[in-house]
Structures are given as structure tokens and as C-alpha cells.
Amino acid sequence: MRVIAGTRRSLPLKTVEGLDTRPTTDRIKETLFNILMPDLPGAVFWDLFSGSGAIGIEGLSRGAKRAVFVENNMNAVKCINDNVKFTKFTDESEVFRTDVLSFVRSRKTVDADIIFMDPPYGKGLERDVLAELSVKSFTNNDAIIIVEASLDEDFSYVYDLGFQIYKNKEYKNNKHVFMQKRIDE
């Protein structure tokens, strides 16, 4: 696994051994960041269910000003810290070892411009996190939320939580669902 583009292009990243992680392939990561490119410069990027931290580090390499990594597994947090240090993004990064729901609950406001989450599939964790985000005040009302999920994951409930899906990008085995807070006229 490596950083694909930006200031840290081609730097290798460690992966978490022995975990049930699904590192995002280079091709899918490239597609994701091509979509996000206009919004990345100067953005605050939350990488929830971070795993190795590769998505947040890619965001920093491509111009995000700060990345927040949230991961509950101790080995994954060590991997994130190693990758952040190796890529020299220590000053631009915050790493939290906690479960994502507790992290979101603890925030008075959401200061993220881009929130990426890749929870374990089929456990409903994205729904719980989105429900918690729905009651939070955002510093950026145009913040983008991206959920990586299995192809059959249903997101019809997000409208009732106050979000609107504006893009659904399907791949061979999974998808990225892009949404924002709904602005009712």
C-alpha cells in the first residue's frame, strides 16, 4: 500500500496485520480522490474507522490542512502513528484511540469539511454514526460525508436523518455513498 498522489506520492504505508481490515485498493482510492479533489485544499479531513490511516494520509498528501484519525484497535492506532510519522504529517494529524461513536458524541461541533468512514460491513455502524452526526452542529454546512459500504447496504434512511445523497459510486465489491446535510428551502 502506498500514497498515490500529492506531496508524499509513492511513499509506502504499513498495513495492519492480523486484523479484519479491507485496505482500499489504489484504483478505488484514486477514483475517490478524483471526486474529492476540488474540496480537498485546506480541508479538515476526518478518517473514521481509520485502519492504517491510508485514506486520511492521502487526503493530507493532496492538500488537506488537517486529518483526524479515529480508530479503536490498538494495533491499528500504532500503524496509523507509524504511517503519520513516516510521511512527516505529525503536525497536521490527530489520532484518537476510541470507538467512532464515542468520538462523535464527544464533539460539541463538527469541524470537518470531509468525513470519510469505512466501518465494518453489515453491522449498522454507519447508521449509528450518521444518526449522531445528524444532531450535531457543523462549522461547514457544505461538509461532505462519504461512507464506504457493501453494494447491498441500504441508505434510504439518510433523508430522515437530514442528509441527502448526491453521488453513489459503485465498484466491483463495494460502493462510496456521498452525502451532505440537507438544506430545506
N, C-alpha and C positions, 0 to 999 in steps of 0.2 A: 504494500500500500504506500502511496506517495501523495505529496501535494501536487495537484495537476497544473495550476497556473498561478500567476501573480509573483510577488516578491520572493516567495520561498519555493518557486516552481522546481519540481523534480526531487525535493528533499524526501528521503524515505521516512515513513512513520511506523512506529511499533504498533502491533495489534495485541489485543487481549487474548492470551492463551487460555484454553480450557473453559471459556465462557460460551454461552449460547448467543453469541453476537452474530450479526449479519453485516459485515462491513459493506458499505455502499460501493458498488463497482465504479471504476473510473468513468465508464460510459454514462452511467446514471448520474454520477456526481457532476460530470461535465454538462449534461442537459439541465440539471437543477440550477447550476450556477449561471448558465447562459440565460435562463429565465430571470434569475435574481440580479444579474449584473447592473441594470440601471439603478437599483435600490441599495447596492452594497457600499459605495463610497461613503465613509463617515458613519456607517450604521452601527448600532449596538445589536449584536447577534447573540441570541440565546440558543445554545445547543443542549436540548433536554434529552435525557436518556442517552448521554454522550458516547458511551462505549470507549473508543480510543481517542475521541476528540477530533477525528479527522474532518468532520463537516465544519465545526467552528474554526479550526485552523485554516481550512480552505477559505472560509469567509474572511478571516484576517489577512491572508495572503493576497486576497483580491480587493482589499480596501476597506473592510470594516474597521472601525476605530477601536472596538472593544468586543470581546467574546466572553460570555458567561457559560461555563460548562457545569451541568448538573448530572451527577451520576451517583448511584447508591453503592455500587460494588467497589470494595477496597482495591482489588487488583486493577480494575478499570481506572480508578482515580489515579493510581500510581502511573499507569500507562499514559493517561492524559497529561499528568505533570511532567513526565519524561518527554513527551512529544512537544509540549509547550516550551519547555526549556531548550530542547534540541533546535527548535525552529526560531528560538530567540523572540518569542511572543509573551514572555513572562509579564512584562509591564502592561500589556494590553489584555491580559486574561485574568479571570476569577474562576476558581474551581471550587465547587461545593460538593462535599460528600454527604448527600442526603437523598431521600426519595423526592421525586419531582413534585408530587402533590404537596408535600410539606413545604418545599421551597416556594411554590407559587402562593400557597396560603400565607406564608410569612412576609410577602411583599405588600407594602402599602399601595404602591402603584407599579405598573408595568412600564419599565423604561426601555423596553426593547423596540427596535424598529423591525427586526426579523426574528421570528421564533420558529425554530426547526425542532420537531420532535419525532423520534423513531422508537416508539415503545415496543415492548414485546407484542407480537401479533396475537389477536384473539382474546385478550384479557380485559378489554374495555378501558384501559388506562387513558387512552387519548380522550375518551368521552369525559372521564372524571377531571382531567386537566383542563379541557375546554370549558366544562361547567364552572370550574374555579376561575378561569380567565374571564369568563363572561360577566362576572360580578366585580371585576377589578377596573380601576381607572387606568387608562393608557395615556402616557405622555405624548404618544404619537397616534392619533386617531386613524392613520393610514397604515399602521403596523401590519405586516404580513405574517400569517401563521401557515406553516407547511407541516403536514402530517404525512409521514411515510407509513403505509399500511398495506395489508394484503389486498389483492384485487377485489375480493368479495366483501371487504369491510364496508358497512353502510354508514353514510354520513348524512342521511336525511334529517337527523335531529338537530343539526347545527343552526338551522334557521331559527328554531325555537329558542336557542341559546343566544341569539343576537348576532350571529355570524352569517356571512354569505360566501359561498364557494364561487370563485371567479375562474378557476382553472383546475382541471383534473388531468394529470399526465400519467398515462398508463404505460407500464413496461411489461416485460415478459412475465414476471412473477410478483410484481408489486406495483404500487402507484404512489404518486405525490398529489396530495389534495391541498390546493392553495386557497386560503380564505382570509377575510378581513372582517372587522366589526361592521355590522350592518348600520348604515346611516338611513334612518327612516325619514322620509320627507314629510 
